[in-house]
């Protein structure tokens, strides 16, 4: 099929035949669609691992932020201010060209992206958890102390479960934002995620329309699925609150 592509014969005339030709050239020929598949797998791997790091880091930063110990609050406040006040693009460059060359010059660039996005997400997750903790009524703390629980036990057994439940919708939104932000990893440090895969196809076919539209549709479909799951989660939470 389309043997003329290999023999320098001009592409077919007519928009329908031309569209089929462009699709074949960009995705079918040489199994180029596998670049997008592998790029999506890399994107999801970066997103999931960075989200895990961000949640773990953000949880402890949130506890530091509400701590009664001033130095811990200062560290948490500084971290959040620096991370949220600088562009992710610049942070990724700093991790790739400054931090990792000093301490781990041979590290895989995908791990650079994972750490950078995880640390960045941690600042936003910390504020989400902090807001979730503060949203729990103070009467819950007083109730825990009145039955003989220590402040640590009250936080662990009463406050945190409710705070995490209150934070879940915002955490889902942060995960969606993180998924979309990973699209800069290819342009900045050369990780073969989804967007870079489309650029590789474009460089070989000299056609920007098909690869970029395909990537945009993939992102859109994944985000719509995640949004649908988040909506179902919010409905379940509302039902459980009404019981």
FENRAJO-V476047 format. One record per pair of residues at least 12 apart in sequence whose ideal C-beta (glycine too) atoms are under 10 Angstrom apart, sorted by sequence separation. I is the first residue (numbers start at 1). J is the second residue. D is the distance in whole Angstrom. If there is no record, write none. Layout:
# FENRAJO-V476047
<<I,J,D> <I,J,D>>
This chain:
# FENRAJO-V476047
<<60,72,10> <64,76,4> <65,77,7> <95,107,10> <100,112,6> <142,154,9> <144,156,10> <182,194,8> <183,195,4> <184,196,10> <186,198,9> <187,199,8> <198,210,9> <199,211,7> <63,76,8> <64,77,9> <96,109,7> <99,112,9> <141,154,6> <144,157,7> <145,158,10> <182,195,8> <183,196,9> <186,199,7> <198,211,4> <199,212,9> <201,214,8> <11,25,8> <61,75,8> <62,76,8> <65,79,9> <140,154,8> <141,155,8> <144,158,5> <186,200,9> <197,211,8> <198,212,6> <201,215,9> <2,17,10> <61,76,5> <64,79,8> <65,80,7> <97,112,10> <100,115,8> <143,158,7> <144,159,8> <179,194,10> <183,198,10> <198,213,9> <5,21,8> <60,76,9> <61,77,10> <64,80,10> <95,111,10> <96,112,5> <99,115,9> <100,116,9> <195,211,10> <198,214,7> <199,215,9> <4,21,9> <95,112,5> <96,113,9> <99,116,9> <141,158,7> <195,212,9> <197,214,10> <198,215,4> <2,20,9> <61,79,6> <62,80,9> <95,113,8> <140,158,5> <141,159,6> <197,215,8> <198,216,9> <1,20,9> <2,21,6> <5,24,8> <61,80,7> <136,155,10> <140,159,6> <196,215,10> <1,21,10> <5,25,6> <92,112,8> <95,115,6> <96,116,8> <194,214,9> <195,215,6> <198,218,9> <92,113,7> <95,116,4> <138,159,10> <194,215,6> <195,216,10> <197,218,10> <2,24,6> <57,79,9> <58,80,9> <61,83,10> <94,116,8> <95,117,10> <133,155,8> <136,158,8> <137,159,10> <140,162,7> <193,215,10> <1,24,7> <2,25,7> <6,29,9> <92,115,10> <93,116,9> <136,159,5> <140,163,10> <195,218,10> <5,29,7> <92,116,5> <95,119,8> <136,160,9> <194,218,6> <195,219,9> <91,116,6> <92,117,8> <95,120,10> <134,159,10> <136,161,9> <137,162,9> <194,219,7> <2,28,9> <91,117,9> <133,159,6> <136,162,5> <1,28,8> <2,29,8> <132,159,9> <133,160,7> <135,162,8> <136,163,6> <1,29,9> <88,116,8> <91,119,8> <92,120,8> <132,160,9> <135,163,7> <194,222,9> <88,117,8> <91,120,6> <133,162,9> <134,163,8> <136,165,10> <132,162,8> <133,163,4> <135,165,10> <136,166,7> <129,160,9> <132,163,4> <133,164,9> <135,166,5> <88,120,6> <131,163,9> <132,164,7> <134,166,10> <135,167,8> <183,215,8> <87,120,10> <88,121,10> <130,163,9> <132,165,8> <133,166,9> <86,120,9> <129,163,7> <132,166,4> <133,167,8> <128,163,10> <129,164,8> <131,166,8> <132,167,4> <83,119,7> <84,120,9> <131,167,7> <132,168,9> <183,219,7> <83,120,6> <129,166,10> <130,167,9> <132,169,10> <83,121,9> <85,123,9> <128,166,9> <129,167,6> <132,170,8> <83,122,7> <84,123,5> <128,167,5> <131,170,7> <132,171,9> <180,219,6> <79,119,9> <83,123,4> <84,124,7> <127,167,10> <128,168,9> <179,219,8> <82,123,8> <83,124,8> <128,169,9> <129,170,9> <80,122,9> <81,123,8> <84,126,10> <125,167,8> <128,170,5> <129,171,9> <180,222,9> <79,122,8> <80,123,5> <83,126,9> <84,127,8> <127,170,9> <128,171,6> <179,222,7> <180,223,7> <79,123,6> <80,124,9> <179,223,7> <125,170,9> <128,173,9> <80,126,6> <124,170,9> <125,171,7> <128,174,6> <176,222,9> <177,223,10> <76,123,9> <79,126,8> <80,127,7> <124,171,10> <127,174,10> <176,223,6> <179,226,7> <124,173,10> <125,174,6> <76,126,7> <80,130,9> <121,171,10> <124,174,6> <125,175,10> <176,226,5> <175,226,7> <176,227,7> <121,174,6> <124,177,8> <125,178,10> <173,226,9> <76,130,9> <121,175,9> <124,178,9> <172,226,7> <173,227,9> <176,230,8> <172,227,8> <175,230,9> <121,177,8> <121,178,5> <172,229,8> <173,230,7> <120,178,8> <172,230,4> <171,230,9> <172,231,9> <58,118,10> <62,122,10> <118,178,9> <121,181,9> <170,230,10> <49,110,9> <53,114,7> <57,118,7> <58,119,10> <61,122,6> <65,126,6> <117,178,6> <120,181,8> <169,230,7> <172,233,7> <49,111,9> <52,114,9> <53,115,7> <56,118,9> <57,119,7> <60,122,9> <61,123,7> <64,126,8> <65,127,8> <117,179,10> <168,230,9> <169,231,9> <171,233,10> <172,234,8> <50,113,8> <51,114,10> <53,116,10> <54,117,8> <55,118,9> <57,120,10> <58,121,7> <59,122,9> <62,125,8> <63,126,9> <66,129,9> <46,110,7> <49,113,9> <50,114,5> <53,117,8> <54,118,5> <57,121,8> <58,122,4> <61,125,8> <62,126,5> <65,129,9> <66,130,6> <117,181,7> <169,233,7> <45,110,7> <46,111,9> <49,114,5> <50,115,8> <53,118,3> <54,119,8> <57,122,3> <58,123,7> <61,126,4> <62,127,7> <65,130,5> <117,182,6> <168,233,6> <169,234,5> <47,113,10> <48,114,9> <49,115,9> <50,116,8> <51,117,8> <52,118,8> <53,119,7> <54,120,8> <55,121,8> <56,122,8> <57,123,8> <58,124,7> <59,125,7> <60,126,8> <61,127,9> <62,128,8> <63,129,8> <64,130,10> <168,234,8> <46,113,5> <47,114,9> <50,117,4> <51,118,8> <53,120,10> <54,121,3> <55,122,8> <58,125,3> <59,126,8> <62,129,4> <63,130,9> <66,133,6> <117,184,10> <42,110,7> <45,113,10> <46,114,6> <49,117,9> <50,118,4> <53,121,7> <54,122,5> <57,125,7> <58,126,4> <61,129,8> <62,130,4> <65,133,9> <66,134,8> <114,182,9> <117,185,8> <168,236,10> <169,237,7> <45,114,8> <49,118,7> <50,119,9> <52,121,10> <53,122,7> <54,123,8> <56,125,9> <57,126,8> <58,127,8> <59,128,10> <60,129,9> <61,130,8> <62,131,9> <113,182,7> <116,185,8> <168,237,7> <43,113,10> <46,116,10> <47,117,8> <50,120,8> <51,121,6> <54,124,7> <55,125,6> <58,128,7> <59,129,6> <62,132,8> <63,133,8> <42,113,9> <46,117,6> <50,121,6> <54,125,5> <55,126,10> <58,129,6> <62,133,7> <113,184,9> <114,185,9> <166,237,9> <46,118,9> <50,122,9> <53,125,10> <54,126,9> <58,130,9> <62,134,10> <113,185,4> <116,188,9> <165,237,7> <55,128,9> <112,185,9> <113,186,9> <116,189,9> <47,121,10> <51,125,9> <54,128,10> <55,129,9> <110,185,8> <113,188,8> <165,240,8> <166,241,10> <109,185,8> <112,188,10> <113,189,6> <165,241,9> <109,186,10> <112,189,6> <113,190,10> <114,191,9> <112,190,10> <113,191,5> <109,188,10> <110,189,9> <112,191,8> <109,189,5> <110,190,10> <111,191,10> <113,193,8> <109,190,6> <110,191,5> <109,191,5> <110,192,8> <68,151,10> <108,191,9> <109,192,9> <110,193,9> <66,155,9> <92,181,10> <96,185,10> <100,189,10> <88,178,10> <97,188,10> <63,155,8> <89,181,10> <92,184,7> <96,188,7> <97,189,9> <88,181,6> <92,185,7> <95,188,9> <96,189,5> <88,182,10> <95,189,8> <96,190,9> <89,184,6> <92,187,9> <93,188,6> <96,191,10> <88,184,7> <92,188,5> <93,189,8> <63,160,9> <87,184,10> <88,185,10> <91,188,10> <92,189,6> <89,187,9> <90,188,9> <89,188,6> <92,191,10> <88,188,9> <59,160,9> <62,163,9> <59,163,10> <59,164,9> <62,167,9> <59,167,10> <55,164,10> <58,167,10> <55,167,10> <58,171,9> <55,171,7> <58,174,9> <54,171,9> <55,174,9> <51,171,9> <54,174,7> <55,175,9> <54,175,9> <51,174,8> <51,175,5> <54,178,7> <50,175,10> <48,175,9> <51,178,6> <47,175,7> <50,178,6> <51,179,9> <47,176,9> <50,179,10> <48,178,9> <47,178,6> <48,179,9> <50,181,9> <46,178,9> <47,179,5> <50,182,8> <46,179,9> <47,180,9> <47,181,9> <44,179,8> <46,181,10> <47,182,6> <50,185,10> <43,179,7> <46,182,5> <43,180,10> <45,182,10> <44,182,9> <43,182,5> <46,185,6> <42,182,9> <43,183,8> <43,185,8> <42,185,9> <43,186,9> <42,186,9> <46,191,7> <47,193,9> <39,186,8> <46,193,6> <43,191,9> <45,193,9> <46,194,10> <42,191,6> <43,192,10> <44,193,9> <42,192,6> <43,193,4> <44,194,9> <41,192,10> <42,193,5> <43,194,5> <39,191,9> <41,193,9> <42,194,7> <43,195,8> <39,192,6> <40,193,8> <41,194,9> <43,196,10> <38,192,7> <39,193,5> <40,194,5> <42,196,9> <43,197,9> <38,193,9> <39,194,4> <42,197,8> <38,194,9> <39,195,7> <35,192,8> <37,194,9> <39,196,7> <40,197,8> <36,194,7> <39,197,3> <35,194,9> <38,197,7> <39,198,7> <37,197,9> <39,199,10> <35,196,9> <36,197,5> <39,200,9> <35,197,4> <36,198,7> <39,201,10> <34,197,9> <35,198,8> <33,197,10> <35,199,10> <36,200,10> <32,197,9> <35,200,6> <36,201,8> <35,201,6> <32,200,8> <33,201,9> <32,201,5> <35,204,9> <30,201,10> <26,198,9> <32,204,7> <43,215,10> <32,205,8> <27,201,8> <30,204,8> <26,201,6> <29,204,9> <36,211,8> <40,215,9> <43,218,9> <47,222,10> <25,201,9> <26,202,8> <29,205,8> <35,211,9> <39,215,8> <43,219,9> <26,204,9> <27,205,10> <32,210,10> <36,214,6> <40,218,6> <44,222,8> <25,204,9> <26,205,5> <32,211,9> <36,215,7> <39,218,9> <40,219,9> <43,222,9> <25,205,5> <25,206,10> <26,207,6> <33,214,9> <37,218,10> <25,207,7> <26,208,10> <36,218,7> <40,222,8> <22,205,8> <26,209,9> <27,210,7> <26,210,4> <27,211,8> <22,207,6> <25,210,8> <26,211,6> <22,209,7> <23,210,7> <26,213,10> <27,214,7> <22,210,5> <26,214,8> <19,209,10> <19,210,9> <23,214,9> <5,205,10>>
